């Protein structure tokens, strides 16, 4: 905005939902059927919540378990559907989600 002297017409980056809506629509799916995996409550998980998608917070990047617990206890930041500490736990979470809704990981 500073360089151009005006605000952008469209914001594409997270946590704005446009990016996820466009991705889902490009494969013929409803955005709410997505599973968003990310490491930030404030961008990744917030974007998932904005489109009504399920989400998994990965504790391998930006957010630690203590930070996630504190933010959720204080009602700050977005609330994920699940939390995974590592790739093995992520695989288990995705398997549970697929068992709940068989279409989730199918072809």
Backbone as a printed PyTorch tensor [residue, N CA C, xyz], in Angstrom:
tensor([[[  0.8210,  -1.1870,   0.0000],
         [  0.0000,   0.0000,   0.0000],
         [  0.8650,   1.2520,   0.0000]],

        [[  1.9900,   1.2220,   0.6810],
         [  2.8290,   2.4160,   0.7660],
         [  3.4570,   2.7300,  -0.5850]],

        [[  4.0110,   1.7340,  -1.2570],
         [  4.6720,   1.9640,  -2.5400],
         [  3.6930,   2.4380,  -3.6000]],

        [[  2.5030,   1.8750,  -3.6340],
         [  1.5100,   2.2360,  -4.6440],
         [  0.6620,   3.4220,  -4.2120]],

        [[  0.6740,   3.7260,  -2.9370],
         [ -0.1240,   4.8260,  -2.4440],
         [ -1.5950,   4.5040,  -2.2730]],

        [[ -1.9510,   3.2130,  -2.2890],
         [ -3.3510,   2.8230,  -2.0900],
         [ -3.4230,   1.4110,  -1.5360]],

        [[ -4.5670,   1.0660,  -1.0160],
         [ -4.8000,  -0.2760,  -0.4850],
         [ -5.0670,  -1.2450,  -1.6380]],

        [[ -4.7340,  -2.5250,  -1.4760],
         [ -4.9960,  -3.4990,  -2.5430],
         [ -6.4940,  -3.7420,  -2.7160]],

        [[ -6.8920,  -4.0590,  -3.9540],
         [ -8.2920,  -4.3890,  -4.2310],
         [ -8.6420,  -5.7680,  -3.6900]],

        [[ -7.6830,  -6.6940,  -3.7730],
         [ -7.9020,  -8.0720,  -3.3380],
         [ -6.7040,  -8.5160,  -2.5080]],

        [[ -6.9720,  -9.1620,  -1.3780],
         [ -5.9110,  -9.7470,  -0.5600],
         [ -5.9820, -11.2530,  -0.7420]],

        [[ -4.8930, -11.8630,  -1.1910],
         [ -4.8880, -13.2890,  -1.5010],
         [ -4.2720, -14.1170,  -0.3850]],

        [[ -3.3550, -13.5950,   0.3530],
         [ -2.6360, -14.3800,   1.3510],
         [ -3.4650, -14.7490,   2.5670]],

        [[ -2.9490, -15.7190,   3.3250],
         [ -3.6080, -16.1580,   4.5530],
         [ -3.5530, -15.0330,   5.5830]],

        [[ -4.5330, -14.8610,   6.4060],
         [ -5.6710, -15.7360,   6.6660],
         [ -6.9010, -15.4620,   5.8050]],

        [[ -6.7780, -14.6360,   4.7840],
         [ -7.9310, -14.4040,   3.9080],
         [ -8.3340, -15.7160,   3.2360]],

        [[ -9.6130, -16.0230,   3.1440],
         [-10.0650, -17.3210,   2.6370],
         [ -9.9840, -17.4940,   1.1240]],

        [[ -9.7460, -16.4340,   0.3760],
         [ -9.7770, -16.5070,  -1.0880],
         [ -8.8530, -17.5980,  -1.6460]],

        [[ -7.6420, -17.7080,  -1.1490],
         [ -6.6690, -18.6910,  -1.6250],
         [ -7.2190, -20.1080,  -1.5070]],

        [[ -7.7940, -20.4430,  -0.3590],
         [ -8.3220, -21.7880,  -0.1390],
         [ -9.5860, -22.0360,  -0.9540]],

        [[-10.4220, -21.0190,  -1.0820],
         [-11.6340, -21.1770,  -1.9090],
         [-11.2570, -21.4510,  -3.3560]],

        [[-10.3080, -20.7030,  -3.8730],
         [ -9.8710, -20.8800,  -5.2560],
         [ -9.2630, -22.2620,  -5.4590]],

        [[ -8.4420, -22.7130,  -4.5240],
         [ -7.8270, -24.0430,  -4.6390],
         [ -8.8830, -25.1360,  -4.6510]],

        [[ -9.8460, -25.0600,  -3.7570],
         [-10.9020, -26.0790,  -3.6950],
         [-11.7430, -26.0690,  -4.9620]],

        [[-12.1220, -24.8960,  -5.4030],
         [-12.9470, -24.7970,  -6.5990],
         [-12.2110, -25.2930,  -7.8340]],

        [[-10.8810, -25.1330,  -7.8800],
         [-10.1100, -25.5720,  -9.0470],
         [-10.1120, -27.0880,  -9.2080]],

        [[-10.4020, -27.8120,  -8.1290],
         [-10.5030, -29.2760,  -8.2140],
         [-11.9440, -29.7420,  -8.0530]],

        [[-12.8750, -28.8040,  -8.1460],
         [-14.2910, -29.1530,  -8.1200],
         [-14.8380, -29.5500,  -6.7660]],

        [[-14.2460, -29.0610,  -5.7030],
         [-14.7050, -29.3910,  -4.3500],
         [-15.2040, -28.1520,  -3.6240]],

        [[-15.9990, -28.3990,  -2.6140],
         [-16.4370, -27.3290,  -1.7290],
         [-15.2990, -27.0250,  -0.7510]],

        [[-15.0090, -25.7550,  -0.4980],
         [-13.9410, -25.4190,   0.4460],
         [-14.1180, -26.0620,   1.8220]],

        [[-15.3400, -26.2080,   2.2720],
         [-15.5910, -26.7820,   3.5980],
         [-15.1960, -28.2520,   3.6840]],

        [[-14.9750, -28.9150,   2.5570],
         [-14.5630, -30.3210,   2.5750],
         [-13.0480, -30.4850,   2.6860]],

        [[-12.3280, -29.3800,   2.6950],
         [-10.8630, -29.4280,   2.7620],
         [-10.3800, -29.7400,   4.1730]],

        [[ -9.1490, -30.2150,   4.2340],
         [ -8.4250, -30.3350,   5.4970],
         [ -7.1800, -29.4700,   5.3350]],

        [[ -7.0930, -28.4180,   6.1140],
         [ -5.9690, -27.4980,   6.0400],
         [ -4.9600, -27.8860,   7.1120]],

        [[ -3.7120, -28.0500,   6.7010],
         [ -2.6280, -28.4020,   7.6180],
         [ -1.6770, -27.2120,   7.6690]],

        [[ -1.4180, -26.7040,   8.8560],
         [ -0.5320, -25.5560,   8.9690],
         [  0.0710, -25.4400,  10.3500]],

        [[  1.0200, -24.5110,  10.4790],
         [  1.7290, -24.3740,  11.7550],
         [  1.4440, -23.0560,  12.4680]],

        [[  0.4580, -22.3010,  11.9800],
         [  0.1360, -21.0180,  12.6120],
         [ -1.3540, -20.9080,  12.8940]],

        [[ -1.6810, -20.6250,  14.1570],
         [ -3.0830, -20.3950,  14.5150],
         [ -3.6240, -19.1570,  13.8170]],

        [[ -2.7660, -18.1670,  13.6220],
         [ -3.2140, -16.8530,  13.1610],
         [ -3.3100, -16.7270,  11.6470]],

        [[ -2.6870, -17.6180,  10.8890],
         [ -2.8310, -17.5520,   9.4320],
         [ -3.4570, -18.8350,   8.9020]],

        [[ -2.8020, -19.9640,   9.0680],
         [ -3.2820, -21.2270,   8.5030],
         [ -4.6220, -21.6600,   9.0950]],

        [[ -4.6860, -21.7490,  10.4040],
         [ -5.8980, -22.2480,  11.0590],
         [ -7.0230, -21.2160,  10.9520]],

        [[ -6.6850, -19.9440,  11.0290],
         [ -7.7050, -18.9000,  10.8470],
         [ -8.3040, -18.9690,   9.4500]],

        [[ -7.4790, -19.2140,   8.4400],
         [ -7.9870, -19.3350,   7.0680],
         [ -8.8910, -20.5530,   6.9310]],

        [[ -8.5020, -21.6630,   7.5400],
         [ -9.3420, -22.8710,   7.5020],
         [-10.6990, -22.5930,   8.1310]],

        [[-10.6930, -21.9420,   9.2730],
         [-11.9520, -21.6270,   9.9530],
         [-12.8180, -20.6930,   9.1140]],

        [[-12.1830, -19.7860,   8.3830],
         [-12.9320, -18.8280,   7.5640],
         [-13.7160, -19.5090,   6.4460]],

        [[-13.2490, -20.6780,   5.9800],
         [-13.9700, -21.3910,   4.9190],
         [-14.7540, -22.5820,   5.4630]],

        [[-14.7200, -22.7710,   6.7740],
         [-15.4570, -23.8800,   7.3760],
         [-14.7890, -25.2260,   7.2070]],

        [[-13.4880, -25.2300,   6.9230],
         [-12.7470, -26.4790,   6.7250],
         [-12.2340, -27.0290,   8.0500]],

        [[-11.9680, -28.3220,   8.0630],
         [-11.2750, -28.9090,   9.2070],
         [ -9.8060, -28.5260,   9.1100]],

        [[ -9.1180, -28.5550,  10.2460],
         [ -7.7220, -28.1310,  10.2470],
         [ -6.9010, -28.9460,  11.2300]],

        [[ -5.6130, -29.0350,  10.9140],
         [ -4.6560, -29.6880,  11.8030],
         [ -3.5150, -28.7040,  12.0420]],

        [[ -3.3070, -28.3580,  13.2990],
         [ -2.1850, -27.5000,  13.6690],
         [ -0.9660, -28.3810,  13.8660]],

        [[  0.0740, -28.1390,  13.0680],
         [  1.3320, -28.8690,  13.2110],
         [  2.2370, -28.1130,  14.1720]],

        [[  2.8050, -28.8270,  15.1060],
         [  3.6880, -28.2180,  16.1010],
         [  5.1490, -28.3070,  15.6790]],

        [[  5.3980, -28.3550,  14.3780],
         [  6.7620, -28.4840,  13.8730],
         [  7.2990, -27.1800,  13.3050]],

        [[  6.5860, -26.0860,  13.5090],
         [  7.0130, -24.8180,  12.9180],
         [  6.8160, -23.6470,  13.8440]],

        [[  5.9360, -22.7480,  13.4690],
         [  5.7440, -21.4730,  14.1510],
         [  5.1990, -21.6270,  15.5640]],

        [[  4.1840, -22.4590,  15.7410],
         [  3.4640, -22.5360,  17.0160],
         [  3.9140, -23.7310,  17.8490]],

        [[  4.2110, -23.4920,  19.1180],
         [  4.5370, -24.5840,  20.0390],
         [  3.2580, -25.0360,  20.7490]],

        [[  3.3160, -26.1820,  21.4070],
         [  2.1600, -26.6800,  22.1690],
         [  1.7630, -25.6720,  23.2500]],

        [[  2.7530, -25.1400,  23.9660],
         [  2.4620, -24.1760,  25.0310],
         [  1.7930, -22.9230,  24.4710]],

        [[  2.2700, -22.4380,  23.3380],
         [  1.6600, -21.2620,  22.7150],
         [  0.2290, -21.5550,  22.2720]],

        [[  0.0140, -22.7230,  21.6790],
         [ -1.3330, -23.1020,  21.2250],
         [ -2.2780, -23.2120,  22.4110]],

        [[ -1.8350, -23.8970,  23.4580],
         [ -2.6760, -24.0570,  24.6500],
         [ -3.0170, -22.7030,  25.2670]],

        [[ -2.0220, -21.8240,  25.3770],
         [ -2.2420, -20.5070,  25.9780],
         [ -3.1880, -19.6630,  25.1270]],

        [[ -2.9910, -19.6800,  23.8230],
         [ -3.8420, -18.8860,  22.9290],
         [ -5.2840, -19.3730,  22.9690]],

        [[ -5.4670, -20.6860,  22.9400],
         [ -6.8270, -21.2260,  22.9530],
         [ -7.4970, -21.0100,  24.3110]],

        [[ -6.7320, -21.1220,  25.3990],
         [ -7.2980, -20.8800,  26.7320],
         [ -7.7360, -19.4270,  26.8830]],

        [[ -6.9910, -18.5270,  26.2490],
         [ -7.3120, -17.1010,  26.3250],
         [ -8.3460, -16.6820,  25.2790]],

        [[ -8.7180, -17.6200,  24.4060],
         [ -9.6720, -17.2870,  23.3500],
         [ -9.0680, -16.4180,  22.2610]],

        [[ -7.7500, -16.5040,  22.1160],
         [ -7.0350, -15.7160,  21.1170],
         [ -6.5920, -16.6530,  20.0050]],

        [[ -6.7220, -16.2290,  18.7700],
         [ -6.3240, -17.0770,  17.6550],
         [ -7.4140, -18.0700,  17.3130]],

        [[ -7.2080, -18.7730,  16.2400],
         [ -8.1980, -19.7320,  15.7600],
         [ -8.0320, -21.0740,  16.4590]],

        [[ -9.1090, -21.8270,  16.5160],
         [ -9.0900, -23.1400,  17.1610],
         [ -9.0330, -24.2170,  16.0750]],

        [[ -7.9850, -25.0660,  16.0810],
         [ -7.8890, -26.1370,  15.0870],
         [ -8.8090, -27.3100,  15.4240]],

        [[ -9.1040, -28.1130,  14.4180],
         [ -9.8720, -29.3370,  14.6290],
         [ -9.0320, -30.3430,  15.4070]],

        [[ -7.7330, -30.3920,  15.0860],
         [ -6.8120, -31.3330,  15.7290],
         [ -5.4240, -30.7050,  15.7930]],

        [[ -4.5740, -31.2990,  16.6320],
         [ -3.1810, -30.8640,  16.7530],
         [ -2.2980, -32.0880,  16.5690]],

        [[ -1.2140, -31.9260,  15.7980],
         [ -0.2610, -33.0150,  15.5870],
         [  1.1420, -32.5160,  15.9080]],

        [[  1.8720, -33.3060,  16.6770],
         [  3.2150, -32.9130,  17.1010],
         [  4.2830, -33.2260,  16.0630]],

        [[  4.0180, -34.2060,  15.1860],
         [  5.0160, -34.6280,  14.2110],
         [  4.3120, -35.3180,  13.0390]],

        [[  5.0520, -35.6670,  11.9870],
         [  4.4220, -36.2940,  10.8210],
         [  3.6980, -37.6090,  11.1250]],

        [[  4.2080, -38.4050,  12.0480],
         [  3.5250, -39.6540,  12.4020],
         [  2.1680, -39.3750,  13.0330]],

        [[  2.1300, -38.3930,  13.9180],
         [  0.8600, -38.0320,  14.5410],
         [ -0.0900, -37.4220,  13.5060]],

        [[  0.4460, -36.6600,  12.5540],
         [ -0.3790, -36.1110,  11.4810],
         [ -1.0290, -37.2360,  10.6860]],

        [[ -0.2570, -38.2600,  10.3540],
         [ -0.8130, -39.3980,   9.6110],
         [ -1.9570, -40.0430,  10.3830]],

        [[ -1.7910, -40.1940,  11.6850],
         [ -2.8460, -40.7910,  12.5120],
         [ -4.0890, -39.9010,  12.5460]],

        [[ -3.8920, -38.5950,  12.6470],
         [ -5.0210, -37.6550,  12.6520],
         [ -5.7730, -37.7370,  11.3280]],

        [[ -5.0420, -37.7500,  10.2190],
         [ -5.6890, -37.8190,   8.9080],
         [ -6.4360, -39.1320,   8.7200]],

        [[ -5.8890, -40.2170,   9.2500],
         [ -6.5960, -41.5040,   9.1840],
         [ -7.9060, -41.4390,   9.9600]],

        [[ -7.8780, -40.8200,  11.1410],
         [ -9.1150, -40.6750,  11.9240],
         [-10.1300, -39.8080,  11.1850]],

        [[ -9.6650, -38.7320,  10.5760],
         [-10.5710, -37.8690,   9.8170],
         [-11.1630, -38.6160,   8.6230]],

        [[-10.3550, -39.4170,   7.9590],
         [-10.8370, -40.1960,   6.8160],
         [-11.8550, -41.2340,   7.2640]],

        [[-11.6630, -41.8040,   8.4420],
         [-12.6110, -42.7960,   8.9610],
         [-13.9520, -42.1400,   9.2700]],

        [[-13.9190, -40.8870,   9.7010],
         [-15.1550, -40.1480,   9.9740],
         [-15.9070, -39.8280,   8.6950]],

        [[-15.1670, -39.5200,   7.6280],
         [-15.7630, -39.1640,   6.3480],
         [-14.9220, -39.8090,   5.2580]],

        [[-15.3380, -40.9580,   4.7310],
         [-14.5370, -41.7440,   3.7940],
         [-14.0510, -40.9940,   2.5560]],

        [[-14.7520, -39.9740,   2.1180],
         [-14.3350, -39.2400,   0.9250],
         [-13.0810, -38.4140,   1.1480]],

        [[-12.7290, -38.1310,   2.4000],
         [-11.7050, -37.1400,   2.7130],
         [-10.3570, -37.4200,   2.0620]],

        [[ -9.9330, -38.6570,   2.0020],
         [ -8.6210, -38.9620,   1.4380],
         [ -8.7150, -39.8240,   0.1830]],

        [[ -9.8920, -39.9320,  -0.4020],
         [-10.0360, -40.7900,  -1.5790],
         [ -9.6370, -40.0540,  -2.8420]],

        [[ -9.2910, -40.8560,  -3.8710],
         [ -8.8440, -40.5000,  -5.1660],
         [ -9.0950, -39.2450,  -5.7830]]])
